[in-house]
């Protein structure tokens, strides 16, 4: 574990301009809700059509005009096993460009505090469980999402380089599997939990007798509601200053088969679940060691059962407006 001294940077100015990159996504929208509730009066966001973060000149111009004091980089090209396996070039290229453009522009205008959000897939496929922060770069990555993982690792190192070269107190956080309002529920681009919610809800509505999921159902996964993640982001910005990335999670995991059963119950599906074992399982277990964050004074509050019920309700309320990619 790192022996680096960490200290509290103090409360953020609620009247300062804060830019949330990816403000309409799963994490970004939760961050906006949390920061609004905390009294921030000048939260700035841009949609991808308003500002293409892959466009270096456009990003630089935006930062020059807005000159935010704080930045949360929650924008990324994300997806599940199918999307990552099918489009590794886009997952690597798009994410690298987004990160480099935003981090460089933020440095150029002297952004005071920046939080870079990554993913737990940065850690080796067979990392010792639960996964500690110092497991980074100690083994081979999961092949189905290695391109995305490499991009996120580059972002962590970019933040660390800025700290070393320019002395700015920027930080990185690595969330576990997130879910909640504004998630991607599409058949091809979603992660496991929203994919299962859609699959079982549609099965319940249509009355089909069986639902078939990928893999064996035995891999274990940790889940955290996006509102908990947003709360952790604000806490870290005000209480943590260190170069090592911080794991953010619930500290407990569950098998994919168990989460499938929980979701089936939540949507009222009474049929049978089958497993297509010819499809990949991905990493066998991915549980984060969250002791660093716990020791800093933060723990998750939303239980998995409560979070799933809330997410199912949001999905049903917005099902006609959901994206299909």
matplotlib code that plots the C-alpha trace (Angstrom):
import matplotlib.pyplot as plt

x = [0.0, 1.1, 2.7, 2.1, 0.8, -2.8, -4.6, -7.9, -7.9, -11.0, -14.5, -15.1, -16.4, -20.1, -20.2, -17.2, -17.7, -17.5, -17.5, -19.0, -17.9, -20.5, -23.2, -26.0, -24.6, -25.1, -22.4, -22.3, -26.1, -25.8, -22.9, -24.9, -27.8, -25.5, -23.6, -26.9, -28.1, -24.9, -25.5, -23.3, -24.7, -22.7, -22.5, -21.6, -22.2, -22.2, -23.8, -21.7, -23.4, -22.6, -19.0, -17.2, -14.6, -12.6, -12.0, -8.9, -9.4, -13.1, -12.2, -9.4, -11.7, -14.4, -12.0, -10.6, -14.1, -15.5, -12.4, -13.8, -12.2, -13.2, -13.6, -15.1, -14.2, -17.0, -17.3, -16.2, -17.1, -18.4, -20.1, -20.4, -18.5, -20.1, -19.4, -15.8, -15.1, -16.6, -15.1, -11.7, -10.3, -13.1, -12.9, -9.1, -9.0, -12.1, -11.3, -7.6, -8.6, -11.3, -8.9, -5.9, -8.0, -9.8, -6.8, -4.5, -7.1, -7.8, -4.0, -3.7, -6.3, -5.1, -8.1, -7.6, -9.2, -9.9, -11.4, -10.7, -13.1, -11.9, -13.1, -12.3, -11.4, -8.0, -6.9, -5.3, -7.8, -6.5, -5.7, -5.8, -9.3, -10.4, -8.4, -6.2, -5.1, -1.5, -2.6, -2.5, 0.0, 0.9, -0.6, -2.5, -5.8, -9.1, -8.9, -12.5, -12.0, -8.3, -8.5, -10.8, -8.7, -5.5, -7.2, -8.3, -4.8, -3.4, -5.8, -4.6, -0.9, -1.8, -3.2, -0.2, 2.1, 0.3, 0.7, 4.4, 5.2, 2.8, 1.9, -1.8, -3.9, -5.7, -7.1, -8.5, -11.2, -12.0, -15.6, -16.9, -19.8, -22.3, -26.0, -29.0, -30.9, -29.7, -27.8, -27.5, -30.1, -29.5, -29.2, -25.7, -24.1, -25.2, -23.4, -24.7, -27.1, -29.1, -29.0, -30.6, -33.2, -34.3, -34.1, -36.2, -38.7, -39.4, -39.7, -42.2, -44.2, -44.2, -44.8, -41.9, -41.1, -37.3, -34.6, -31.1, -28.1, -24.4, -21.9, -22.2, -23.6, -20.8, -18.6, -18.9, -19.5, -19.7, -22.3, -22.7, -25.6, -24.6, -26.0, -23.6, -20.8, -21.7, -21.6, -18.2, -17.0, -17.8, -16.4, -13.1, -12.8, -13.1, -11.2, -8.6, -5.4, -3.1, -1.6, -2.8, -6.3, -9.0, -11.3, -15.0, -17.4, -19.7, -17.1, -19.4, -20.1, -22.7, -22.7, -24.2, -26.8, -27.8, -28.2, -30.2, -32.6, -32.8, -33.7, -36.2, -38.0, -37.9, -39.6, -42.0, -40.7, -41.7, -40.1, -36.9, -33.4, -31.0, -27.2, -25.4, -22.0, -20.6, -20.5, -17.6, -17.8, -15.3, -13.3, -14.1, -14.3, -14.0, -14.3, -12.6, -10.7, -12.4, -10.5, -8.7, -11.9, -13.5, -10.5, -10.9, -14.5, -16.9, -19.1, -21.9, -25.5, -27.8, -28.4, -28.4, -32.0, -33.2, -31.0, -32.4, -36.0, -35.3, -33.6, -36.4, -38.9, -36.7, -36.4, -40.1, -40.8, -38.4, -38.5, -39.9, -37.0, -34.1, -31.3, -30.9, -27.1]
y = [0.0, 3.6, 5.4, 8.8, 11.4, 12.5, 15.5, 17.2, 20.0, 21.6, 22.6, 23.6, 27.1, 26.6, 29.7, 28.7, 27.3, 23.5, 21.7, 18.1, 16.4, 13.8, 15.5, 13.6, 10.1, 7.7, 9.1, 12.7, 13.2, 11.8, 14.2, 17.1, 16.1, 15.7, 19.0, 20.9, 19.4, 20.6, 24.2, 24.6, 27.4, 27.3, 23.8, 23.7, 20.9, 20.4, 17.6, 15.7, 17.6, 20.9, 20.0, 17.0, 16.2, 14.4, 17.7, 19.2, 22.7, 22.9, 21.6, 24.2, 27.0, 25.9, 25.9, 29.3, 30.8, 29.1, 28.9, 26.4, 26.3, 22.6, 19.8, 16.3, 14.2, 11.6, 11.6, 8.4, 5.9, 2.9, -0.4, -4.0, -7.1, -7.2, -3.5, -3.7, -6.8, -5.6, -2.0, -2.0, 0.7, 3.2, 2.4, 3.1, 6.0, 7.9, 7.7, 8.6, 11.7, 12.7, 12.5, 14.1, 17.0, 17.7, 17.2, 19.4, 22.2, 22.1, 22.4, 25.3, 27.4, 26.3, 24.2, 24.1, 20.7, 17.9, 14.5, 11.9, 8.9, 5.5, 2.0, -1.1, -2.9, -1.2, -3.9, -7.3, -10.0, -12.3, -9.6, -10.7, -10.2, -7.8, -5.6, -3.0, 0.2, -1.0, -3.9, -1.5, -2.6, -5.9, -8.4, -9.0, -7.3, -8.9, -9.4, -8.4, -4.9, -4.3, -1.4, 0.5, -0.4, 0.9, 4.2, 4.6, 3.7, 6.4, 8.8, 7.9, 8.3, 11.6, 12.9, 11.7, 13.4, 16.7, 16.4, 15.8, 18.4, 21.2, 20.5, 20.6, 18.7, 16.6, 13.1, 9.9, 7.6, 4.1, 3.1, -0.5, -1.5, 1.4, 1.5, 3.8, 6.5, 7.5, 4.2, 2.6, -0.1, -0.8, -4.4, -3.9, -1.2, -1.8, -3.3, -6.4, -4.9, -2.6, -5.3, -7.7, -5.2, -4.7, -8.4, -9.5, -6.7, -7.3, -11.0, -10.3, -8.0, -10.5, -13.6, -15.7, -18.8, -18.5, -15.9, -16.8, -14.9, -15.0, -17.2, -19.5, -17.0, -17.8, -14.7, -12.3, -8.6, -5.6, -3.0, 0.6, 3.0, 6.1, 8.4, 6.8, 7.3, 11.0, 11.4, 9.8, 12.1, 15.2, 13.7, 12.9, 16.4, 17.9, 15.3, 13.6, 14.7, 11.9, 10.7, 7.1, 6.4, 5.7, 2.6, 3.4, 0.6, -1.1, -3.6, -6.6, -8.7, -11.1, -13.7, -12.8, -15.6, -14.0, -10.6, -12.1, -13.7, -10.4, -8.5, -11.1, -10.7, -7.0, -6.9, -9.7, -12.3, -15.8, -17.8, -19.8, -18.5, -20.3, -19.8, -19.8, -21.2, -20.7, -17.0, -15.4, -14.8, -12.1, -11.6, -14.3, -11.9, -8.1, -6.9, -3.7, -3.2, 0.1, 0.4, 3.5, 5.3, 3.8, 5.0, 8.5, 8.5, 7.5, 4.4, 3.6, 4.1, 2.6, -1.1, -3.2, -4.3, -0.7, 0.5, -2.1, -1.3, 2.4, 1.7, -0.6, 2.2, 4.7, 2.3, 1.8, 5.5, 6.3, 3.1, 5.0, 7.5, 5.0, 4.9, 1.8, 1.7]
z = [0.0, -0.6, 2.3, 0.7, 3.0, 2.2, 3.6, 3.3, 0.7, 2.3, 1.3, -2.3, -3.1, -3.8, -6.1, -8.2, -11.8, -11.9, -15.2, -15.2, -18.4, -19.3, -17.3, -18.9, -18.4, -15.6, -13.3, -14.6, -14.0, -10.5, -9.8, -11.0, -8.7, -5.7, -6.3, -6.8, -3.5, -1.9, -2.9, -6.0, -8.0, -11.2, -12.6, -16.3, -18.7, -22.5, -24.5, -27.1, -29.9, -28.2, -27.5, -29.0, -26.4, -29.0, -30.8, -29.2, -30.5, -29.4, -25.9, -25.6, -26.7, -24.2, -21.3, -22.3, -22.3, -19.2, -17.1, -14.6, -11.1, -10.6, -13.1, -12.8, -15.8, -16.0, -19.8, -21.6, -24.3, -22.2, -22.8, -21.8, -22.9, -26.4, -27.1, -25.8, -27.7, -30.9, -31.0, -29.2, -31.5, -30.7, -27.0, -27.0, -29.4, -28.2, -24.6, -25.0, -27.0, -24.5, -21.6, -23.2, -24.5, -21.2, -19.0, -21.2, -21.5, -17.7, -17.0, -19.5, -17.7, -14.2, -13.0, -9.2, -8.4, -10.9, -10.4, -13.1, -13.0, -14.3, -13.9, -11.9, -15.2, -15.0, -12.6, -13.7, -14.5, -11.8, -9.2, -5.6, -4.2, -2.9, -5.3, -3.7, -5.4, -5.6, -7.8, -10.8, -13.5, -11.7, -14.2, -17.5, -18.2, -19.0, -22.9, -23.5, -22.3, -22.4, -24.8, -22.5, -19.5, -21.1, -21.9, -18.3, -17.0, -19.3, -17.6, -14.1, -15.1, -16.8, -13.5, -11.6, -14.2, -13.7, -10.0, -10.3, -13.0, -12.1, -8.4, -9.0, -6.5, -9.0, -8.1, -9.6, -8.4, -9.7, -9.3, -9.2, -11.4, -11.3, -12.1, -11.6, -13.5, -17.0, -17.4, -20.9, -21.2, -24.9, -26.1, -27.4, -25.3, -21.8, -18.8, -17.0, -14.5, -16.8, -19.5, -17.1, -16.0, -19.6, -20.5, -17.5, -17.7, -21.4, -20.6, -17.9, -20.2, -23.1, -20.9, -22.3, -20.4, -20.4, -20.3, -21.5, -20.1, -21.2, -19.5, -16.5, -13.9, -11.5, -11.8, -8.8, -9.2, -6.9, -7.6, -6.5, -7.1, -9.1, -6.4, -3.9, -6.4, -6.8, -3.0, -2.9, -5.6, -3.6, -0.5, -2.2, -3.7, -0.3, 1.8, -0.3, -2.0, -3.1, -6.4, -6.0, -7.4, -4.9, -5.2, -4.8, -4.1, -1.6, -0.4, -1.1, -4.2, -5.5, -8.3, -11.7, -11.2, -7.9, -9.3, -12.2, -9.6, -7.7, -10.8, -12.0, -8.6, -8.8, -12.2, -11.4, -13.8, -12.9, -15.8, -15.9, -16.4, -18.7, -19.2, -22.6, -21.5, -25.0, -24.2, -22.2, -18.5, -18.3, -15.1, -12.5, -9.6, -9.3, -5.8, -4.8, -1.5, -0.4, 2.9, 1.6, 1.1, 4.3, 6.3, 4.8, 6.3, 3.5, 3.0, 0.7, 1.9, -0.8, -0.5, -3.6, -3.3, -2.7, -5.6, -8.0, -7.1, -7.7, -11.0, -12.3, -11.6, -13.4, -16.4, -16.6, -16.3, -19.2, -21.3, -24.4, -24.3, -23.9, -26.5, -28.5, -28.9]

ax = plt.figure().add_subplot(projection="3d")
ax.plot(x, y, z, "-o")
ax.set_aspect("equal")
plt.show()
